[in-house]
Amino acid sequence: MLEHFFDDPVVVKRLRSGPLSPYLDSFAGLLAGLGYARGTAGAQFGLLLRMGQWLDGNELTVAELDERIVTRFLDEEGCHRRRRRGDRATVRRFLDHLRHEGVIPVPERVLDVHPLALLTRRYVQYLQVERGLCPDTVHNYLPFVERFLGERFADTPVRLGELNASDASAFILRHARSLSLGRAKLMVTVLRSFLRFLLQHGEIETDLTASVPAVSGWRQASVPQYLGAHDVQRVLDGCDRHTAVGRRNYAILLLLARLGLRAGEVVALQLDDVDWRAGEVTVRGKGSVQDRLPLVTDVGEAMATYVRQDRPSCASRRVFIRARAPHRGFATPAAVSTIVERAVDRAGLHPPIRGAHLLRRSLATGMLHRGASMAEIAQVLRHRAAATTEIYAKVDFEGLRALAQRWPGDEVTQ
């Protein structure tokens, strides 16, 4: 398989002469499956060739390879030549490959048995199993819990029964000012959730959730930020549909602008979720809820073009794949928001918010301006609570003008 990346038989022969040679052909197959180009793969094999020579020079065998050994190699390598940014990822990928092939053992997972670490793992299990929260949400919860516990029990034994109302309120008051309104509200939600968990599992005897102060910032205090239909079209037209990346991004933007998908829903979209014959797409929404949405014509055409012409061949079943190797789905929803931000910049627009949610809000506002009811908007956006959709009533200026009462003393002149 080395011949997939190297035409020169001398180079292939050299690679097959070192201590790592029995495993390089299969590793080449792995890199080919991940979509690595010849130049990038060549640099990786050059690093592995030097690592094999370093092992020989230090009288080490392949069976002894682990993270500690490769760190020693990389440190010494860095003293003699400029280290490439991807070197550490290369040796980590090669170690994973050796473990998959059974050449070296999988390291035993060392669990942190500190009481706070054990408590945090129990809380994570509670969120995932009992509350059904998705991994991204759990990931956003943990820093607040760890900070609260770390500050409260920094230099003292962990005695959860000693927690009181002032601990919770003091934590919120101490940190709320340094956070954005959204993060501050999330901190309140997390702390109440954690205290409820402690109560349900018998760690505390008193319900302390009421002691967590709310953060001011009323739900209807602001007007949703959105783009008009003309500006949304400018964002879409800014994609260079003569390139594979441009066609991929165009399909993503259409899903956001036409169907109102969230960034995380775009990331999670699988090939099996698209029913091309029925013209439907299954969307994995919040709370593990699945909805079937109609695949409108322009969205379906853009997705079909990307899947047929541009989607890299890889093992991942995600619809949208990274353009650069390793070919796999986007790691986080932030990647989709970045695509939107760059598209908005190309369009020369400067809205206060520029992430993926901007197009979802623009869809809802556009529907409202075209006469759609709140119930219809809620159905398209898949809102579970009517109050979530009500905020869009504030952008219906004509409707609000009809409801506005005349100011006392403001007489109408004939």
Secondary structure as GFF3:
##gff-version 3
##sequence-region A 1 414
A	DSSP	three_ten_helix	2	4	.	.	.	ID=ss1
A	DSSP	alpha_helix	9	15	.	.	.	ID=ss2
A	DSSP	three_ten_helix	21	23	.	.	.	ID=ss3
A	DSSP	alpha_helix	24	33	.	.	.	ID=ss4
A	DSSP	alpha_helix	38	57	.	.	.	ID=ss5
A	DSSP	three_ten_helix	62	64	.	.	.	ID=ss6
A	DSSP	alpha_helix	67	80	.	.	.	ID=ss7
A	DSSP	alpha_helix	87	100	.	.	.	ID=ss8
A	DSSP	alpha_helix	115	125	.	.	.	ID=ss9
A	DSSP	pi_helix	126	130	.	.	.	ID=ss10
A	DSSP	alpha_helix	135	152	.	.	.	ID=ss11
A	DSSP	three_ten_helix	160	162	.	.	.	ID=ss12
A	DSSP	alpha_helix	165	175	.	.	.	ID=ss13
A	DSSP	three_ten_helix	176	178	.	.	.	ID=ss14
A	DSSP	alpha_helix	181	200	.	.	.	ID=ss15
A	DSSP	three_ten_helix	209	211	.	.	.	ID=ss16
A	DSSP	alpha_helix	229	237	.	.	.	ID=ss17
A	DSSP	alpha_helix	244	259	.	.	.	ID=ss18
A	DSSP	alpha_helix	263	268	.	.	.	ID=ss19
A	DSSP	three_ten_helix	271	273	.	.	.	ID=ss20
A	DSSP	beta_strand	274	275	.	.	.	ID=ss21
A	DSSP	beta_strand	280	284	.	.	.	ID=ss22
A	DSSP	three_ten_helix	286	288	.	.	.	ID=ss23
A	DSSP	beta_strand	290	294	.	.	.	ID=ss24
A	DSSP	alpha_helix	297	305	.	.	.	ID=ss25
A	DSSP	pi_helix	306	310	.	.	.	ID=ss26
A	DSSP	alpha_helix	334	346	.	.	.	ID=ss27
A	DSSP	alpha_helix	357	369	.	.	.	ID=ss28
A	DSSP	alpha_helix	374	381	.	.	.	ID=ss29
A	DSSP	alpha_helix	386	390	.	.	.	ID=ss30
A	DSSP	three_ten_helix	391	395	.	.	.	ID=ss31
A	DSSP	alpha_helix	397	403	.	.	.	ID=ss32
###
